[in-house]
Amino acid sequence: MSAPAAVQPAARPSVPRYWMDREGILGPVMLLPVVVYIVALVGFPLVLALIYSFSDVTVGDQTINWVGFETFSQAMANPTFRLALRNTLLFTLISQIVVLVLGNILALVLSADFPGKRLVRFLILLPWTTPIALGVIGWLWLLDGLYSPIDALLRMIGLLGPDTLFGPGRNMLWLAQPDTAQISVVLVHVWRTLPLATVILLAGLTAIPQDLRDAANVDGAGFFRQLVYIRIPLLLPIMAVAVLYGIVFTFTDMTVVYLLTRGGPPVDSTQVLASWAYFKGIEGGNLAEGAATAVFLFPALAGVAALMLRMARRAETN
Amino acid sequence: MAAVETRNLTKQFDQVKAVDGIDLVCEDGEFLVLLGPSGCGKTTLLRMIGGLEAPTGGEIVIGGQDVTKLPPRARKIAMVFQSYALYPHMTVYNNIAFPLKAQKMAKPEQQERVTWAASILGIDHLMDRKPRQLSGGQRQRVALARALVREPNVFLLDEPLSNLDAQRRASARDELQQFQRRVATTTIYVTHDQVEAMGMGDRIAVMDQGRIRQLGTPADIYNQPADVFVATFVGSPPMNLVPTPDGSLLLGFRPEHFFRHEGPAADGLKTFPFHVHREEYLGAERLYYGEIGETRVVARFPVTATTTAPPGDTYPFAVHDRDVRMFDAKTGERTDLVAVT
């Protein structure tokens, strides 16, 4: 055995270099801005809402008295709350089912090669890039009681007017009747969440290796067999992600209802929890009940999110 | 069972002719290898035969039937992909049964066939596993079982061994060839690996730039290369090519035919002064790298050879006339080609 060679001390790096090489320091420093942002703009209001919901605070009396679940039972005793809860669940469920079906079809179509594909993809994504308030105002005009272009279109193709399917009036009066108003809200939610779901599903679809599709072709599987046995099972994890986003966005959204129907017509037929929390807490001044309404489904939503993420992870390892 | 034939088959991608008018006949039951460097068009040719790529021109005939316009499922072919392309969410059993389900075969018969295919490939014990729980070699066998299960007329294999490690690949070559002999199904096998091509193929089609440069038995390809491309692509190290003094011809000879020769030039021998500058010891053999004039040349000595040629010196070397092939220096074509059957 020869003697080990003397180990030369490494040259001292410059001071900034020294800190840059320490992942334990650099990592937290780079994460800091987003942590501050989330704590200040998400964490703080959330904690405040939770505190409010267990108190009897109002706009008039801002002292916070701990009242336990009193505010919750008070909120739940209100029939409007129960209607809003039902509407929230129903709107979310129906709109997400529609989004899932349409999103899959759209993604399938868009994954094929055709001229102008890029333009169509861009157009489909547009609703997602529009600020939601502006989009809803647009829909307000589209669903107008007198001048609705949708009605004009229905009249043109013979679905609206005397002796037709939706007749006999000249207009659908979308936002003036409870059932059409509910359909309108769902429609706008679909319009709003479909683009993102489509893009997510499209990404998932293109991530399926060409070899698998070739193999399925050679194995003799036709379009529907491939769809049911290869594409959809492989898409499931990514579908879970798309649905999760859709559920969270639809569930927590108040803009659509607030701008489109203000919860009516005539009263509360399209009320959802988020809009009801706003009307009760901000416009009605009952901060505690508004907060209780707003955080009511927080545990359930958190549960849904955790479940979906777990599903996605499990499918990922497959 | 069926022969496969392509007639003037062409595939053009934009400006590039990936496959350039190929006429090829693969006999019934034959193991035909398409060998060539990457981008030579061999995979495109295979995919056209499989129906996964539409030809720009020409015809494909399988078992006497023109299948050019038919979709893959109507061609009675089976394909094994480089990635194996197993369905990741299905068990081994369901992967193998998938082509049968697509045929709407009855359940009991399906089961019988899957069990039969799995036993041939020795994967009966893996039926409930998912592909991710299998080793590379096991995946390859599942892919083969899935190809075998519906008893296709033709197997198309696209570099099925390239994802295996070197040791496993040697035994897989052996298994694959035995498997092919056993089921006696026409097989077209794509590879860029000349060892696979030489070791397994009944015949080899050497491809370059969308054309077949030579079609023949492994011995033909190695001993009677049709042109400079085949001579240098097949064989490792490749055939030496030394220009004649007038520059019109290239003399080609294999490194193992190039030997040290003291004494006078004799009949039937070509002698060269060989300047050696590097020796490579590879266990079973020794390679000497050097030059004849300006041309780089390699000599291969078996480990049993008693002579050596230490680097840094020039030695008299020779090659038998019978081991010399002649190529046109301009076109690269063989000029001394005798009719080989």
Chai-1 contact restraints between the chains, C-beta under 6 A:
chainA,res_idxA,chainB,res_idxB,connection_type,confidence,min_distance_angstrom,max_distance_angstrom,comment,restraint_id
A,D211,B,F81,contact,1.0,0.0,6.0,A-B,restraint_1
A,D211,B,S83,contact,1.0,0.0,6.0,A-B,restraint_2
A,D211,B,A85,contact,1.0,0.0,6.0,A-B,restraint_3
A,L212,B,A85,contact,1.0,0.0,6.0,A-B,restraint_4
A,D214,B,L52,contact,1.0,0.0,6.0,A-B,restraint_5
A,A215,B,A85,contact,1.0,0.0,6.0,A-B,restraint_6
A,N217,B,P72,contact,1.0,0.0,6.0,A-B,restraint_7
A,V218,B,P72,contact,1.0,0.0,6.0,A-B,restraint_8
A,V218,B,M79,contact,1.0,0.0,6.0,A-B,restraint_9
A,D219,B,F98,contact,1.0,0.0,6.0,A-B,restraint_10
A,D219,B,P99,contact,1.0,0.0,6.0,A-B,restraint_11
A,D219,B,A102,contact,1.0,0.0,6.0,A-B,restraint_12
A,G220,B,R73,contact,1.0,0.0,6.0,A-B,restraint_13
A,G220,B,P99,contact,1.0,0.0,6.0,A-B,restraint_14
A,G220,B,A102,contact,1.0,0.0,6.0,A-B,restraint_15
A,A221,B,A102,contact,1.0,0.0,6.0,A-B,restraint_16
A,R225,B,A102,contact,1.0,0.0,6.0,A-B,restraint_17
A,P233,B,H89,contact,1.0,0.0,6.0,A-B,restraint_18
A,N318,B,P88,contact,1.0,0.0,6.0,A-B,restraint_19
A,N318,B,H89,contact,1.0,0.0,6.0,A-B,restraint_20
